[in-house]
Amino acid sequence: MTLIRQCCCSSARILRLATITKRSVIPLRLLANYVQTLNSQSTHIHNQGFSTCSVCNSFFNRSSFSDKTKEYRGRKLVGFSMDQMYNVVSDVENYKNFVPFCKRSDVTVRKSGFLKGELSIGFPPITESYVSAVTLIRPRLVKAECTEGHLFDHLTTVWKFSPGLSTEPQSCVIDFHVSFSFRSAFHSQLAHVFFNELVRQMERAFFTEAEQRFGKPSIHTLKLEVKKNGDSQ
């Protein structure tokens, strides 16, 4: 057990990340499944005489995880106007107050149609910082790209806003696209296990913030089919 605790991907480390991150709402069931897998890998490799740290090499380097890039596209009709959703998504300075796992968000450069922000994200005590360049086209587009930092090989998030129902001015269609890959194998594996939950949390956080600012949505959110030829550029 001492060796397993010392391994960089130990179950103790994962559980500590979950229990001390108050803002994290990732189900502990998912963490438990992940820990169980790690422990079974650790036990098997240790019993065969390999060093415990080879758990990382075995678990992270399997062919099914060779592609570290994760991508998500979603399309929804929501009960907020284009301007309202644009105002929430473009408010990078306040991300730390409502975006899951965002610990710091400071705008360092701001000019017409563009801003640069420094953000810190992670599970304490693992917190990483990066610089994001954000392109703004009111009220239609917010596109953020990681330009500096040690956490990501690349990170791009795109929010596109278009008119909603003709009968309901307080509505719009949102096309959301996120693509990223971590440099670290440890972060990549966490992303692989929790990717869908992380994306849902982040997306939901912006809608919740819109409701906090503008009141209840005019209509229930409706998930739409993603355009196959839709380009989030």
TAURVEN-V133800 format. One record per helix or strand of 3 or more residues. SS is the DSSP state (hx for helix, st for strand). FROM is the first residue (numbers start at 1). TO is the last residue. If there is no record, write none. Layout:
# TAURVEN-V133800
SS | FROM | TO
SS | FROM | TO
This chain:
# TAURVEN-V133800
hx | 2 | 6
hx | 11 | 20
hx | 28 | 47
hx | 54 | 60
hx | 63 | 65
st | 70 | 78
hx | 82 | 89
hx | 92 | 98
st | 102 | 111
st | 114 | 123
st | 126 | 137
st | 141 | 149
st | 152 | 163
st | 172 | 182
hx | 185 | 214
st | 222 | 224
